[in-house]
């Protein structure tokens, strides 16, 4: 049991973000799920994200720490892995804001998620793509305007993707990754294969005089997901569970201290 618990915690960015605090249910948007921004449990992230824009290291670390803390992740890890993530991502965020390091392109979110899918032999519907990550950023934007980087030159963008900067800051990338993996665990709208996604889109845009014939999303895939993760946890060496955060950040391209860039 103890090993399984550490495995689930060791997934870090895969199972963090406070399961139960923030996920989208089928057919509902972020706006419908949350109250006003001032009452939202993640409200301080926006404040700390704004302060971190100066590039000050302490502000950047507090920003990342807030993401971890509000997620209910730091206390579960007794501070060890959480502190490691805070320090590493905080330094990368500070360097990014000072123009000393590159950002994280959406493609690296895709690569990270799909890499975890392969590593833990998760179902095909767990995979993601650039369009899905962009969609998630769009859904997060109303409640996290200081976290999600928008394209200042495209305030009335024609396409959803052009609303955002092509590269995320390290902290935004971690936040978006947390949210994406949470959707993969809990939200049927994000538990679709590419072919299922295309079929659903076609069905949704087809003429339907009888609304009772509207397309239905798959059910109970979250049960299959958790069962698969539990099996992986039982077979994974205990020592490996503590390396998952490092592997995840490496795949994102978030540099370690002393590295020469991302």
C-alpha positions in Angstrom: 0.0 0.0 0.0 2.8 2.5 1.0 4.6 1.8 -2.3 1.4 2.4 -4.3 0.7 5.7 -2.5 4.3 6.9 -3.3 3.9 5.8 -6.9 0.7 7.9 -7.3 2.4 10.9 -5.6 5.6 10.3 -7.6 3.6 10.8 -10.8 3.8 14.3 -9.5 2.6 16.4 -12.4 0.4 13.5 -13.5 -1.8 13.3 -10.4 -1.3 16.7 -8.8 -3.4 19.8 -9.0 -5.7 18.6 -6.2 -7.9 16.0 -7.6 -11.4 17.2 -6.9 -10.5 20.9 -6.8 -10.6 21.7 -10.5 -11.7 19.6 -13.5 -14.2 20.1 -16.2 -17.3 17.9 -16.5 -18.9 17.0 -19.8 -20.6 19.9 -21.5 -19.5 22.5 -19.0 -17.0 25.3 -19.3 -14.6 26.7 -16.8 -16.8 29.7 -16.5 -19.8 27.5 -15.5 -17.7 25.4 -13.1 -16.2 28.3 -11.0 -17.4 31.4 -9.2 -16.0 34.8 -9.8 -12.2 35.1 -10.0 -12.0 36.8 -6.6 -13.6 33.8 -5.0 -11.8 31.1 -7.0 -9.4 28.8 -5.1 -6.7 29.6 -7.5 -7.1 33.3 -7.3 -3.7 34.0 -5.7 -1.9 32.3 -8.6 -2.9 35.2 -10.8 -1.5 37.7 -8.3 1.8 35.8 -7.9 2.0 35.2 -11.7 1.8 39.0 -12.1 4.6 39.6 -9.6 6.8 36.9 -11.2 6.9 38.9 -14.4 9.7 41.0 -13.1 12.0 38.0 -13.1 12.7 38.2 -9.4 13.7 34.8 -8.3 11.9 34.8 -5.0 8.7 35.9 -6.7 9.0 33.2 -9.3 9.5 30.6 -6.6 6.5 31.8 -4.7 4.5 31.6 -7.8 5.4 28.0 -8.5 5.0 27.2 -4.8 1.5 28.6 -4.9 0.6 26.3 -7.8 1.8 23.3 -5.8 0.4 24.4 -2.5 -3.1 25.2 -3.8 -3.0 21.8 -5.5 -2.7 20.2 -2.1 0.5 18.5 -3.3 3.2 19.9 -1.1 1.8 18.5 2.2 1.4 15.1 0.7 5.0 15.0 -0.5 6.2 16.3 2.9 7.9 19.1 1.1 10.7 17.1 -0.5 9.7 16.7 -4.1 7.5 19.8 -4.0 10.5 21.8 -2.9 12.6 20.4 -5.8 9.9 21.3 -8.3 9.5 24.8 -6.8 13.3 25.5 -6.9 13.8 24.1 -10.5 10.7 25.6 -12.1 11.1 28.9 -10.1 14.7 29.3 -11.4 13.6 28.6 -15.0 10.7 31.0 -14.7 13.0 33.7 -13.4 15.4 33.2 -16.2 12.6 33.2 -18.8 11.2 36.5 -17.5 14.7 38.0 -17.7 15.0 36.9 -21.3 17.8 34.4 -20.4 16.0 31.2 -21.4 13.5 30.1 -24.0 9.9 29.3 -23.3 8.1 25.9 -23.5 6.3 25.3 -26.9 2.9 23.5 -26.9 4.5 20.6 -28.6 6.5 19.8 -25.5 3.3 19.5 -23.5 2.1 17.0 -26.1 5.4 15.1 -26.0 5.3 14.9 -22.2 1.7 13.7 -22.0 2.2 11.1 -24.8 5.5 10.0 -23.2 3.7 9.2 -20.0 1.0 7.4 -22.0 3.7 5.1 -23.4 5.6 4.7 -20.1 2.6 3.6 -18.2 0.9 1.8 -21.1 -2.2 4.0 -20.8 -5.1 3.7 -23.2 -4.8 5.3 -26.6 -7.6 7.8 -25.7 -5.2 9.3 -23.2 -2.9 10.8 -25.9 -3.2 14.4 -26.7 -2.3 16.8 -29.5 -1.6 20.5 -30.1 -5.2 21.4 -30.8 -6.4 19.8 -27.5 -3.7 21.6 -25.5 -4.7 24.9 -27.2 -8.3 24.3 -26.4 -7.4 23.7 -22.7 -5.5 27.0 -22.6 -8.5 28.8 -24.1 -10.8 27.3 -21.4 -8.4 28.2 -18.6 -7.9 31.8 -19.8 -11.0 33.5 -18.2 -10.1 32.4 -14.7 -6.3 32.5 -15.1 -5.6 35.6 -17.2 -2.2 36.3 -15.5 -1.1 32.7 -15.9 -1.9 32.0 -19.6 0.2 34.0 -22.0 -1.8 35.8 -24.6 -0.6 37.3 -27.9 -0.7 41.1 -27.2 -0.7 41.7 -31.0 -3.7 39.6 -31.6 -6.5 40.7 -29.2 -9.2 39.8 -31.7 -7.6 36.8 -33.2 -9.3 34.9 -36.0 -8.4 31.5 -34.6 -8.2 30.2 -31.1 -4.5 29.3 -31.4 -3.4 32.7 -32.5 -4.8 34.2 -29.2 -1.8 32.8 -27.3 2.0 33.2 -27.4 3.5 30.2 -29.1 5.7 29.5 -26.1 4.6 29.3 -22.5 6.6 30.3 -19.5 8.0 27.3 -17.5 5.4 27.9 -14.7 2.5 28.1 -17.2 3.7 24.9 -18.9 3.7 23.1 -15.6 0.2 24.5 -14.8 -1.2 23.6 -18.2 0.3 20.1 -17.9 -1.3 19.6 -14.5 -4.6 20.6 -15.9 -4.4 18.5 -19.0 -3.5 15.4 -17.1 -6.3 16.0 -14.7 -8.7 16.2 -17.7 -7.3 12.9 -19.0 -8.1 11.3 -15.6 -11.6 12.7 -15.1 -13.2 14.5 -18.1 -14.8 12.4 -20.8 -14.3 15.2 -23.3 -10.6 14.7 -23.0 -10.7 10.9 -23.1 -11.1 10.4 -26.9 -8.9 9.0 -29.6 -8.2 11.1 -32.7 -10.8 9.1 -34.7 -13.4 9.4 -31.9 -12.7 13.1 -31.6 -13.3 13.6 -35.4 -16.4 11.4 -35.4 -17.8 13.3 -32.4 -17.1 16.7 -34.2 -18.9 15.5 -37.3 -21.9 14.2 -35.3 -22.2 17.4 -33.3 -22.3 19.5 -36.5 -24.8 17.3 -38.3 -28.4 18.3 -38.5 -30.4 16.7 -35.7 -34.1 17.5 -35.5 -34.3 15.0 -32.6 -32.0 16.3 -29.8 -32.3 12.9 -28.0 -30.0 11.5 -30.8 -27.1 13.8 -29.8 -23.8 12.0 -29.7 -22.8 10.5 -26.4 -19.3 10.6 -24.8 -17.7 7.4 -23.6 -18.3 6.5 -19.9 -16.2 5.0 -17.1 -12.9 5.5 -18.8 -11.5 7.2 -15.7 -12.0 3.8 -13.9 -9.9 2.1 -16.6 -7.3 4.8 -16.3 -6.9 4.5 -12.5 -6.8 0.7 -12.8 -4.0 0.9 -15.3 -2.1 3.3 -13.1 -2.5 1.0 -10.1 -1.1 -1.9 -12.0 1.8 0.2 -13.1 2.4 1.3 -9.5 2.6 -2.3 -8.3 5.2 -3.2 -10.9 7.3 -0.1 -10.8 10.5 -0.2 -8.6 10.1 2.0 -5.5 13.2 4.0 -6.3 11.8 5.0 -9.7 8.8 6.7 -8.3 10.9 9.6 -7.1 12.5 10.2 -10.5 9.2 10.9 -12.3 9.1 14.6 -11.5 12.6 15.0 -12.9 11.8 13.0 -16.0 8.7 15.0 -16.6 10.5 18.4 -16.2 13.3 17.1 -18.5 10.8 16.3 -21.2 9.1 19.7 -20.9 12.6 21.2 -21.4 12.7 23.0 -18.1 16.4 23.4 -17.4 18.2 22.4 -14.2 20.5 24.7 -12.4 23.8 25.0 -14.2 22.5 23.9 -17.6 23.2 25.9 -20.7 19.6 26.2 -21.8 16.5 24.3 -22.6 
